[in-house]
Amino acid sequence: MVACARMNGAVLAAEVRTSFRALRHRNFRLYWWGQLVSLVGTWMQTVAQGWLMHRLAASPFMLGLLGCAQFLPVLAISLWAGVLADLVDKRRLILITQAASLVQAAMLAAVAGSGLATPGIVLALAFLFGTINAFDLPARQSFIAELVETEDLSNGIALNSAAFNMARVVGPAVAGILVAVVGEAGCFWINALSYLAVLASLARITLPPLPRVKDRGESALSKLAEGIRYSMGTPPIRNLLLLLAVTTGFGFQYMVLLPVYAKDILDTGPGGYGLLVSAFGLGSLLSAFVMTRKLTRWDLRRNLLTGLASAGAGMGLFAWSRVFVLTLAMGAVCGFGLILYVASTNTLLQITTEDRFRGRVMSLYTVMFIGTAPFGALTAGWMAERFGAPVATSFSSLVLLAGALWVAYRLRVLAAREAPQPTEVAPIDKVG
């Protein structure tokens, strides 16, 4: 019995080492902890910003406009930012964007704390944050490949997603309490301070000089066009990106309407709003840990189907639930599916992409994942204003379920294409 317990302990220890193997790399470990602290602050700001806007202008459409303002720069700038990420030192670029985000958070805190906040000012500062994010996201997504060895890349992506979703659980729950106690400005100041953690971690990272890429005298426009041709000319990358554009653009817009559910439908106040965001984060965190296992390409493909189907079903039930506990549970189911789908898409893209195109492909990933959100956010806000938030959320659910049906069809096509061909057997009358 003792021997069996020891064996089980050894198996568990080996499983833990496998699941967290990317953390053995010093640079990734520094980056991961810095990101975790900073992301808690970012999620606190996200919750407080949505609540502030709904308090200033009790309109679902204004919440949609807030999402549009924050995501629109990503659509306009991210492709050029991807070219930049392939040309410059990514660590230095991320240092600049994170420092700029600190300044933006401090400006938002100062405006909110002084009582000068208006819907227009909140929209303008959200637009500024989106502009910074447009440069930050492609650099951060592609930077992971420089922090871990190739065989640990998928685990590094999964752990990065886990940090994002751990912050998504903690940050909103804390923000929901702090908004009621110290107001939105307190959350914004904490976010500004949290950026110091990631700046400190980036400063301590040491990287070998990257091999110099021979400059062929190409313009930024030609490099951008080359990256788009590569992405659209590689069927697996093209299919993943186009599906991501539709499903995330119109299926992921639940966040902009959560203040409506908390304040107007469920009547739970800022604390309930924070718990709603945390519920989605809890499910997302579980899926992020599922992604830390060693997964084959087919495991990742099946995750696309599982993720979209569970997210669509969970969102449909979330839309019409009026029992707070059930709403939280469906939020967790939905969050699990959404991140399982997105993280699997990210991993499939990174293991398929050539290194020299990584920044540009990840900029396209950012455009499809976040840059399409302005259209979805405005659509969700308009539908909620006209027909109610449950109808708008149900539309998002149908988009996700339609995506799941398309993935199911593609998996059957791929299974047939990749199945081993039967060996041709001579007819009986021609044997011997």
C-alpha positions as CSV (number, residue, x, y, z in Angstrom):
1,M,0.0,0.0,0.0
2,V,2.9,2.4,0.9
3,A,4.6,1.4,-2.4
4,C,1.4,2.2,-4.3
5,A,1.1,5.6,-2.6
6,R,4.7,6.4,-3.5
7,M,4.1,5.3,-7.1
8,N,1.0,7.5,-7.3
9,G,2.9,10.4,-5.8
10,A,5.7,10.0,-8.3
11,V,3.2,9.9,-11.1
12,L,1.5,13.1,-9.8
13,A,4.9,14.8,-9.5
14,A,5.8,13.9,-13.0
15,E,2.4,15.2,-14.2
16,V,3.0,18.5,-12.5
17,R,6.4,18.8,-14.0
18,T,5.0,18.2,-17.4
19,S,2.1,20.6,-17.0
20,F,4.4,23.5,-15.8
21,R,7.5,22.6,-17.8
22,A,7.8,26.0,-19.5
23,L,8.4,27.6,-16.0
24,R,11.8,25.9,-15.8
25,H,13.0,28.6,-18.2
26,R,14.2,31.6,-16.1
27,N,13.1,34.2,-18.7
28,F,9.7,32.8,-19.1
29,R,9.3,32.5,-15.3
30,L,10.1,36.1,-14.8
31,Y,7.8,37.2,-17.6
32,W,4.9,35.0,-16.4
33,W,4.9,36.3,-12.8
34,G,5.1,39.9,-13.9
35,Q,2.3,39.4,-16.4
36,L,0.1,37.7,-13.7
37,V,0.4,40.7,-11.3
38,S,-0.2,43.2,-14.1
39,L,-3.2,41.3,-15.6
40,V,-5.0,41.3,-12.2
41,G,-4.8,45.1,-12.3
42,T,-6.0,45.2,-16.0
43,W,-9.0,43.1,-15.2
44,M,-9.8,45.4,-12.2
45,Q,-9.7,48.3,-14.6
46,T,-11.9,46.5,-17.2
47,V,-14.7,45.9,-14.6
48,A,-14.4,49.4,-13.1
49,Q,-14.5,51.0,-16.5
50,G,-17.6,49.2,-17.6
51,W,-19.4,50.1,-14.3
52,L,-18.3,53.7,-14.6
53,M,-19.7,54.0,-18.1
54,H,-23.0,52.4,-17.1
55,R,-23.3,54.7,-14.1
56,L,-22.6,57.8,-16.3
57,A,-24.9,56.7,-19.1
58,A,-27.3,53.9,-18.3
59,S,-27.4,52.7,-21.9
60,P,-26.5,49.3,-23.3
61,F,-25.6,51.0,-26.6
62,M,-23.0,53.1,-24.8
63,L,-21.5,50.0,-23.4
64,G,-21.2,48.6,-26.9
65,L,-19.7,51.9,-28.0
66,L,-17.1,51.6,-25.2
67,G,-16.1,48.2,-26.4
68,C,-15.9,49.5,-30.0
69,A,-13.7,52.4,-28.9
70,Q,-11.3,50.1,-27.1
71,F,-11.0,47.5,-29.9
72,L,-11.2,49.7,-33.0
73,P,-7.5,50.7,-32.9
74,V,-6.6,47.0,-32.9
75,L,-8.3,46.6,-36.2
76,A,-6.6,49.7,-37.7
77,I,-3.1,49.3,-36.4
78,S,-2.3,45.6,-35.4
79,L,-1.2,44.5,-38.9
80,W,1.4,47.3,-39.0
81,A,2.3,46.5,-35.4
82,G,3.0,42.9,-36.5
83,V,5.5,44.1,-39.1
84,L,7.2,46.2,-36.4
85,A,7.3,43.2,-34.0
86,D,9.2,41.2,-36.7
87,L,11.7,44.0,-37.2
88,V,12.6,45.2,-33.6
89,D,13.6,43.9,-30.2
90,K,10.2,42.6,-28.9
91,R,11.3,43.0,-25.2
92,R,12.0,46.7,-25.8
93,L,8.7,47.2,-27.6
94,I,6.8,45.6,-24.8
95,L,8.6,47.7,-22.2
96,I,7.4,50.8,-24.1
97,T,3.8,49.6,-24.5
98,Q,3.5,48.6,-20.8
99,A,4.9,51.9,-19.7
100,A,2.3,53.7,-21.9
101,S,-0.4,51.6,-20.4
102,L,0.7,52.7,-16.9
103,V,0.3,56.3,-17.9
104,Q,-3.2,55.6,-19.5
105,A,-4.4,53.9,-16.3
106,A,-3.1,56.9,-14.2
107,M,-4.9,59.4,-16.4
108,L,-8.2,57.4,-16.1
109,A,-7.7,57.2,-12.3
110,A,-7.1,61.0,-12.1
111,V,-10.2,61.8,-14.2
112,A,-12.5,59.4,-12.3
113,G,-11.1,60.5,-8.9
114,S,-11.6,64.2,-9.6
115,G,-15.2,63.8,-10.6
116,L,-14.5,65.1,-14.1
117,A,-15.3,61.8,-15.9
118,T,-17.8,62.0,-18.7
119,P,-18.8,59.3,-21.2
120,G,-16.8,61.1,-23.9
121,I,-13.6,61.2,-21.8
122,V,-14.0,57.5,-20.8
123,L,-14.4,56.6,-24.5
124,A,-11.3,58.7,-25.5
125,L,-9.2,57.0,-22.8
126,A,-10.5,53.6,-23.9
127,F,-9.5,54.4,-27.4
128,L,-6.0,55.3,-26.2
129,F,-5.7,52.0,-24.3
130,G,-6.8,50.2,-27.5
131,T,-4.1,52.0,-29.5
132,I,-1.4,50.9,-27.0
133,N,-2.8,47.4,-27.1
134,A,-2.6,47.2,-30.9
135,F,1.2,47.4,-30.6
136,D,1.4,45.4,-27.4
137,L,-0.6,42.3,-28.2
138,P,1.3,41.0,-31.4
139,A,4.6,41.6,-29.6
140,R,3.6,39.7,-26.5
141,Q,2.0,36.8,-28.4
142,S,5.1,36.3,-30.5
143,F,7.6,37.0,-27.6
144,I,6.8,33.7,-25.8
145,A,8.7,31.9,-28.6
146,E,11.9,33.7,-27.5
147,L,11.5,32.7,-23.8
148,V,11.1,28.9,-24.1
149,E,12.6,26.1,-26.2
150,T,10.6,25.0,-29.2
151,E,9.3,21.8,-27.5
152,D,7.9,23.9,-24.6
153,L,6.2,26.5,-26.8
154,S,2.7,25.0,-26.6
155,N,3.0,24.7,-22.8
156,G,4.3,28.3,-22.6
157,I,1.2,29.5,-24.5
158,A,-1.1,27.5,-22.2
159,L,0.6,28.9,-19.1
160,N,0.3,32.4,-20.4
161,S,-3.4,31.8,-21.0
162,A,-3.6,30.4,-17.4
163,A,-2.1,33.6,-16.0
164,F,-4.6,35.7,-18.0
165,N,-7.5,33.7,-16.6
166,M,-6.2,33.5,-13.0
167,A,-6.2,37.3,-13.2
168,R,-9.6,37.1,-14.7
169,V,-10.9,35.3,-11.6
170,V,-9.2,37.5,-9.0
171,G,-9.2,40.9,-10.6
172,P,-13.0,41.3,-11.2
173,A,-13.9,39.8,-7.8
174,V,-11.7,42.3,-6.0
175,A,-12.8,45.1,-8.3
176,G,-16.5,44.4,-7.5
177,I,-15.8,44.9,-3.9
178,L,-13.5,47.9,-4.3
179,V,-15.9,49.8,-6.6
180,A,-18.5,49.7,-3.9
181,V,-16.0,50.7,-1.2
182,V,-13.5,53.2,-2.8
183,G,-15.0,53.8,-6.2
184,E,-13.8,53.2,-9.7
185,A,-10.7,55.5,-9.3
186,G,-9.2,53.2,-6.7
187,C,-9.3,50.3,-9.2
188,F,-7.6,52.4,-11.8
189,W,-4.8,53.5,-9.5
190,I,-4.1,49.8,-8.5
191,N,-3.9,48.9,-12.2
192,A,-1.4,51.7,-12.8
193,L,0.8,50.4,-9.9
194,S,0.5,46.8,-11.2
195,Y,2.4,47.6,-14.4
196,L,5.5,48.1,-12.3
197,A,5.6,44.3,-11.8
198,V,5.8,43.5,-15.5
199,L,8.2,46.4,-16.2
200,A,10.6,45.0,-13.5
201,S,10.3,41.5,-14.8
202,L,11.1,42.6,-18.4
203,A,14.1,44.5,-17.2
204,R,15.6,41.4,-15.6
205,I,15.1,39.2,-18.7
206,T,18.4,38.4,-20.5
207,L,18.2,37.2,-24.1
208,P,21.0,36.2,-26.5
209,P,21.2,38.5,-29.5
210,L,18.8,37.4,-32.3
211,P,20.3,36.4,-35.6
212,R,20.3,39.4,-38.0
213,V,17.8,39.1,-40.8
214,K,19.2,40.3,-44.1
215,D,17.4,43.4,-45.1
216,R,16.2,43.1,-48.6
217,G,15.3,46.7,-48.8
218,E,11.5,45.9,-48.6
219,S,9.1,48.6,-47.4
220,A,6.8,48.0,-44.5
221,L,3.9,47.7,-46.9
222,S,5.6,45.0,-48.8
223,K,6.5,43.1,-45.6
224,L,2.8,43.4,-44.5
225,A,1.6,42.2,-47.9
226,E,4.0,39.3,-47.7
227,G,2.7,38.3,-44.3
228,I,-0.9,38.4,-45.5
229,R,-0.1,36.4,-48.6
230,Y,1.6,33.8,-46.4
231,S,-1.3,33.6,-44.0
232,M,-4.0,33.5,-46.6
233,G,-2.0,31.1,-48.8
234,T,-1.5,28.5,-46.0
235,P,-4.9,26.8,-45.7
236,P,-4.7,25.7,-42.0
237,I,-3.7,29.2,-41.0
238,R,-6.3,30.9,-43.2
239,N,-9.2,28.7,-41.9
240,L,-8.2,29.2,-38.3
241,L,-8.0,33.0,-38.7
242,L,-11.3,33.4,-40.6
243,L,-13.2,31.2,-38.2
244,L,-11.7,33.2,-35.3
245,A,-12.9,36.5,-36.9
246,V,-16.5,35.4,-37.1
247,T,-16.9,33.6,-33.8
248,T,-15.0,36.1,-31.6
249,G,-16.3,39.2,-33.5
250,F,-19.9,38.3,-33.0
251,G,-19.9,35.4,-30.4
252,F,-17.7,36.8,-27.7
253,Q,-19.4,40.1,-27.0
254,Y,-21.0,39.0,-23.7
255,M,-18.6,41.2,-21.7
256,V,-20.0,44.5,-22.9
257,L,-23.5,43.5,-21.6
258,L,-22.5,42.1,-18.2
259,P,-23.2,45.5,-16.4
260,V,-26.7,45.3,-17.8
261,Y,-27.2,41.8,-16.4
262,A,-25.8,42.8,-13.0
263,K,-27.6,46.1,-12.5
264,D,-30.8,45.8,-14.5
265,I,-31.7,42.1,-14.9
266,L,-30.3,40.3,-11.8
267,D,-30.1,43.4,-9.6
268,T,-26.8,42.4,-7.9
269,G,-24.8,45.6,-8.0
270,P,-21.1,46.0,-8.6
271,G,-20.3,43.0,-6.4
272,G,-22.5,40.8,-8.5
273,Y,-20.9,42.3,-11.7
274,G,-17.5,41.4,-10.4
275,L,-18.6,37.8,-9.6
276,L,-20.1,37.5,-13.1
277,V,-16.8,38.3,-14.7
278,S,-15.0,36.0,-12.3
279,A,-17.3,33.1,-13.1
280,F,-16.3,33.4,-16.8
281,G,-12.7,33.6,-15.6
282,L,-13.0,30.5,-13.4
283,G,-14.2,28.4,-16.3
284,S,-11.5,29.9,-18.5
285,L,-8.8,29.1,-15.9
286,L,-9.9,25.4,-15.9
287,S,-9.6,25.2,-19.6
288,A,-6.2,26.9,-19.5
289,F,-4.9,24.2,-17.2
290,V,-6.4,21.5,-19.5
291,M,-4.2,23.1,-22.2
292,T,-1.0,22.6,-20.2
293,R,-1.1,18.9,-20.9
294,K,0.8,17.5,-23.9
295,L,-1.6,17.7,-26.8
296,T,-1.4,16.4,-30.3
297,R,-2.5,18.4,-33.3
298,W,-5.7,16.3,-33.4
299,D,-6.3,17.0,-29.7
300,L,-6.1,20.7,-30.5
301,R,-8.5,20.3,-33.4
302,R,-11.0,18.5,-31.3
303,N,-10.7,21.3,-28.7
304,L,-12.0,23.7,-31.3
305,L,-15.2,21.8,-31.6
306,T,-15.6,21.2,-27.8
307,G,-14.8,24.8,-27.0
308,L,-17.3,26.4,-29.4
309,A,-20.1,23.9,-28.6
310,S,-19.8,24.2,-24.8
311,A,-19.4,28.0,-25.1
312,G,-22.5,28.3,-27.3
313,A,-24.7,26.1,-25.1
314,G,-23.5,27.9,-21.9
315,M,-24.1,31.3,-23.4
316,G,-27.6,30.4,-24.5
317,L,-28.6,29.3,-21.0
318,F,-26.8,32.3,-19.4
319,A,-28.9,34.7,-21.5
320,W,-32.2,33.6,-20.1
321,S,-31.3,32.5,-16.5
322,R,-32.8,34.6,-13.8
323,V,-31.3,32.6,-10.9
324,F,-27.9,34.1,-10.0
325,V,-26.2,30.8,-9.0
326,L,-27.3,29.2,-12.3
327,T,-26.1,32.3,-14.2
328,L,-22.7,32.0,-12.6
329,A,-22.5,28.3,-13.4
330,M,-23.4,28.9,-17.1
331,G,-20.8,31.8,-17.2
332,A,-18.2,29.3,-16.0
333,V,-19.2,26.8,-18.7
334,C,-19.1,29.5,-21.3
335,G,-15.7,30.7,-20.1
336,F,-14.3,27.2,-20.3
337,G,-15.4,26.7,-23.8
338,L,-14.3,30.2,-25.1
339,I,-10.7,29.8,-23.8
340,L,-10.4,26.2,-24.8
341,Y,-11.2,27.3,-28.3
342,V,-9.0,30.4,-28.4
343,A,-6.0,28.8,-26.7
344,S,-6.2,25.8,-29.1
345,T,-6.4,28.2,-32.1
346,N,-3.4,30.2,-30.8
347,T,-1.3,27.0,-30.3
348,L,-2.2,25.6,-33.7
349,L,-1.2,28.9,-35.4
350,Q,2.1,29.1,-33.6
351,I,3.1,25.5,-34.3
352,T,2.2,25.9,-37.9
353,T,3.8,29.3,-38.6
354,E,7.4,29.8,-39.8
355,D,9.5,31.9,-37.3
356,R,10.1,34.8,-39.8
357,F,6.4,35.3,-40.2
358,R,5.5,34.9,-36.5
359,G,4.9,38.6,-35.6
360,R,2.8,39.2,-38.7
361,V,0.7,36.1,-38.3
362,M,0.1,36.9,-34.6
363,S,-0.9,40.4,-35.6
364,L,-3.5,38.9,-37.9
365,Y,-4.5,36.7,-35.0
366,T,-4.9,39.9,-32.9
367,V,-7.0,41.5,-35.6
368,M,-9.3,38.5,-36.0
369,F,-9.6,38.0,-32.2
370,I,-9.9,41.6,-31.0
371,G,-10.0,43.8,-34.1
372,T,-13.4,42.4,-35.2
373,A,-14.9,43.1,-31.8
374,P,-16.0,46.7,-32.6
375,F,-18.5,45.4,-35.0
376,G,-19.7,42.7,-32.6
377,A,-19.8,45.2,-29.7
378,L,-21.9,47.7,-31.6
379,T,-24.2,44.9,-32.8
380,A,-24.6,43.6,-29.3
381,G,-25.2,47.1,-27.9
382,W,-27.8,47.9,-30.6
383,M,-29.6,44.6,-30.2
384,A,-29.7,44.9,-26.4
385,E,-31.0,48.5,-26.7
386,R,-33.7,47.5,-29.1
387,F,-34.7,43.9,-28.1
388,G,-33.0,43.4,-24.7
389,A,-29.7,41.9,-23.5
390,P,-31.0,38.3,-23.5
391,V,-31.8,38.5,-27.2
392,A,-28.4,40.0,-28.0
393,T,-26.6,37.3,-26.0
394,S,-28.7,34.6,-27.7
395,F,-27.5,35.8,-31.0
396,S,-23.9,35.4,-29.8
397,S,-24.7,31.9,-28.7
398,L,-26.1,31.0,-32.2
399,V,-22.9,32.3,-33.8
400,L,-20.8,30.1,-31.6
401,L,-22.9,27.0,-32.3
402,A,-22.8,27.7,-36.0
403,G,-19.0,27.8,-35.7
404,A,-19.1,24.4,-33.9
405,L,-21.1,22.9,-36.8
406,W,-18.5,24.1,-39.3
407,V,-15.6,22.7,-37.3
408,A,-17.4,19.3,-37.0
409,Y,-17.7,19.3,-40.8
410,R,-14.0,20.2,-41.3
411,L,-12.9,17.5,-38.8
412,R,-14.7,14.9,-40.9
413,V,-13.0,16.2,-44.1
414,L,-9.6,16.2,-42.4
415,A,-10.1,12.7,-40.9
416,A,-10.9,11.3,-44.3
417,R,-8.0,13.1,-46.0
418,E,-5.4,12.0,-43.4
419,A,-6.7,8.4,-43.0
420,P,-4.2,5.8,-44.2
421,Q,-5.1,4.5,-47.6
422,P,-5.9,0.8,-47.8
423,T,-3.3,-1.4,-49.6
424,E,-4.6,-2.5,-52.9
425,V,-5.3,-6.2,-53.0
426,A,-5.2,-8.2,-56.2
427,P,-8.5,-9.8,-57.4
428,I,-8.9,-13.4,-56.3
429,D,-8.9,-14.7,-59.8
430,K,-5.5,-13.1,-60.5
431,V,-3.8,-14.5,-57.4
432,G,-1.2,-17.3,-57.9
